Amino acid sequence: MDTTPVFKPLIGSDEIDAVRRSLEVGWLGMGKSVGEFEEALSEFLGLKDRFVVALSTGHAALHLAILACNFDQDDEIITPSFNNVADFQAIIASGCQPVFCDIEEQSLCIDPNKIERLIGPKTKAIIVMDYFCNIANHQEIDKIAKHYNLRVIHDAAHSFGSSYNGRKIGSFSDIAMFSFDPVKTITCIDGGALVVQTEEELNALREMRLIGMNQSVNSMYQNKRAWSYDVSKVGFRYHMSNPHASMGIAQLSKMDFITSSRRSSCERYSELLGDLDSVVLPRTEFKEVVPFLYYIRVDAKDRDELRTHLLESGIDTGFHWQPGHHFSLFSGSRAGDLSVTDKIASEIISLPLHSGMDLVTIDYVCKKISDFFNSK
């Protein structure tokens, strides 16, 4: 029996041809395609007063976002504990310390009502992450950040293409980060991007992604090397390559299809599972979001048994995530009340969601979930 995976990238002849053409050009490092991808992202996001920097991964983007803020050693960054470990690692790699905040039970995003009590003299930033098919309360968080003069790093790894109050995600944040890894809504095979507000931050990021070299972007975006440069700051090998950017450009051209198919799939899940008393569904109508994944919540005592039942039926599932305060590396980190985080982490299940997913597959997944609870 073939297993339906949780993730499945949308890879067709357009993507294969785009990467093949890039390989045939022979300029495999950062070059023309990277510049074109950045321009395509800027156009897609409708940016007027912000700048895009393409990077090798989403984690690289988070790391450089923090470094670009020029925080001091052991400054603190508030982050939801219910988050990907990449965020926590980026914080400590930058010499800062994570402070774990709880989430809202409805959105599973950071709870604005619990942020303020965690702010201390060393607090310098808040990481705000949109989760799966939910968007965080950016309006309230922005008010808090402005009041305490904090930077806001928007982890939009799950919400590319989505909107908030009619504005595209990435077009309004202090610093916005995207991930284009193999399982995201669009993929660059692997990749990430930052959106920043100032040319000063843009230029700093361009240097840091090229191991500190301030080579001319104008030359490199013509598939040329600039042999005269200075190194004035610490940098990393975090640039995006041409083949990865070519894949991203091809994926961007399919955003209308990706958006409609993922919304339809999530609407189908909610329709078919809505009558099950044992299942808690996302509270959204999917109108402004391009869903990254679809999740359900079940009683903690049923979760592992349900996941086994689904796997035996050829359906893979996941759970995102283990909270940060559960990891030994971060066990000593400062934290607030995390009762909602602990509750959600024991209940959540990620169901399969792919662009262009066959609705028959969704019907089958829902039937197997219904069968499980109806047999109890």
Buried (B, 14 or more C-beta within 10 A) or exposed (E): EEEBEBBBBBBEEBBEEBBEBBEEBEBEBBBBBBBBBBEBBBEBBEBEEBBBBBBBBBBBBBBBBBBBBEBEEEBBBBBBBBBBBBBBBBBBBBEBBBBBBBBBBEBBBBBBEBBEEBBEEBBBBBBBBBBBBBBBBBEEBBEBBEEEEBBBBBBBBBBBBBBBEEBBBBBBBBBBBBBBBEBBBBBBBBBBBBBBBEEEBBBBBBBBBBEBBBBBBEBBBEBBEEEEBEEEEEBBEBBBBBBBBBBBBBBBBBBEEBBEBBBBBBBBBBEBBEEBEBBBBBEBEBEBBBBBBBBBBBEBEBBEEBBEBBEEBBBBBBBBBEBBBBEEEBEEBBBBEBEBBBBBBBBBBBBBBBBBBEEEBBEBBBEBBBEBBEEE
